Amino acid sequence: MQIRYVRTVVGWFNVYISGTEQFVNLDPEEFAALLPQVSRRAFAGCAEISVKAAQELFGQEVRTA
């Protein structure tokens, strides 16, 4: 499942399901555990996560394409 992320002013990350405004706010350690391949200096970007990971983050209402 595609997601996009943006670092907030305080250094946390808003993680969105691509194409929606639904998001969760993750602290830097949670974000690094979810996406270890992303640099800790990243400001914004997009990535792929599993549907299972998306359901854990966003709840069971996550729909796949």
C-alpha positions as CSV (number, residue, x, y, z in Angstrom):
1,M,0.0,0.0,0.0
2,Q,1.4,3.4,-0.9
3,I,1.9,6.0,1.8
4,R,3.3,9.5,1.9
5,Y,5.0,11.1,4.9
6,V,5.8,14.6,6.0
7,R,8.0,15.6,8.9
8,T,6.3,18.1,11.3
9,V,7.8,21.2,12.8
10,V,8.5,19.3,16.0
11,G,10.2,16.4,14.2
12,W,7.4,13.8,14.2
13,F,6.0,12.3,11.0
14,N,2.5,12.6,9.6
15,V,2.0,9.4,7.6
16,Y,-0.9,9.4,5.1
17,I,-2.5,6.8,2.9
18,S,-1.8,8.0,-0.6
19,G,-4.7,9.7,-2.2
20,T,-6.5,10.5,1.1
21,E,-6.2,12.9,4.0
22,Q,-6.3,10.1,6.6
23,F,-3.1,10.2,8.6
24,V,-1.4,9.0,11.8
25,N,1.3,10.9,13.7
26,L,4.4,8.9,14.5
27,D,7.4,9.8,16.7
28,P,10.8,9.4,15.0
29,E,11.5,6.0,16.5
30,E,8.1,4.5,15.4
31,F,8.7,6.0,12.0
32,A,12.2,4.5,11.8
33,A,10.8,1.1,12.8
34,L,8.1,1.3,10.1
35,L,10.4,2.5,7.3
36,P,14.1,1.7,8.3
37,Q,15.2,2.5,4.7
38,V,14.3,6.1,5.0
39,S,17.0,8.5,6.1
40,R,16.5,10.1,9.5
41,R,17.1,13.4,7.8
42,A,14.2,13.0,5.3
43,F,11.6,15.7,5.3
44,A,8.9,14.3,3.0
45,G,8.5,11.3,0.6
46,C,6.5,8.3,-0.3
47,A,6.9,4.6,0.3
48,E,5.2,1.2,0.1
49,I,4.1,-0.7,3.2
50,S,2.3,-4.0,3.6
51,V,-1.5,-4.0,3.9
52,K,-1.1,-5.6,7.3
53,A,1.2,-2.7,8.5
54,A,-1.4,-0.2,7.1
55,Q,-4.2,-1.9,9.0
56,E,-2.2,-1.8,12.2
57,L,-1.5,1.9,11.7
58,F,-4.8,3.1,10.4
59,G,-7.2,0.5,11.7
60,Q,-9.3,-2.2,9.9
61,E,-11.1,0.3,7.6
62,V,-8.1,0.4,5.3
63,R,-9.1,-0.5,1.8
64,T,-6.8,-1.9,-0.9
65,A,-7.0,-0.8,-4.5
